[in-house]
Amino acid sequence: MSHILIIEDEERMAATLRKGLEKEGFKVSIISNGLSARVTQITNYDLVLLDWMLPGVSGIDLLHHWRKLKYTTPIIMLTARDGLADTVTGLDFGADDYISKFFKWPELIARINSLLRRARPEANLVKGIEFDRTNQIFLEDSIPVNLTATEYNILKYFFDHPNALITRTSLLLSVYQDSKETFSNVIERHIKSIRQKFNYDPISTIRGLGYRLRSSSSVQSHKD
């Protein structure tokens, strides 16, 4: 039974979420303010539903805090904000997904289940591709793949965030110190090169938002 943590200060919304999620077979815990959430060990949960606007500490600040601590627990931002800029901000700070409070239940459950499936050990995520952290190399079908230092750092970022929808900006900030690179197409060029070096494409493009590490079930051959 997956354990979901809801961080939401609106009692009615929290109660609605609990009732619906428990009906779907999830175990549910609720925290109603940012201060309490900040000292919570979210790695004890399988997924977090995080409200953007919270008393004490905002949801976006909590998200930034947890990702700085390298917590990889899947997090869905739940908010009344629906502008593209807010969506990108949440994703850049490390949210795995983003859904409006005016959601429909089938959509929310599908997003939760998708993230829970992706939260498996990385060895099962990408068909034939292994990340040997000890030797700092990537292998496909047990054969080392020759990547440049930048390509290695980009792909490593995907494997370090196996559940996340990763924006171009977050990749740039993780790989480059010079923020001016944000205005170039350098990331797209490196991702294209990475894809060409594998028989199976390890990276999925999410149109208009960014990229995601492919799961084994969705990985595609360049020959297809």
Secondary structure, DSSP 8 states (H G I E B T S, - for coil): --EEEEE-S-HHHHHHHHHHHHHTT-EEEEE-SHHHHHTS-GGGSSEEEEESS-SSS-HHHHHHHHHHTT----EEEEES---HHHHHHHHHTT-SEEEETT--HHHHHHHHHHHHHHTS-GGGTSTTEEEETTTTEEEETTEE----HHHHHHHHHHHHSTT--B-HHHHHHHH-S-GGGGGSSHHHHHHHHHHHTSSEE-EEEETTTEEEE--TTT-EETT-
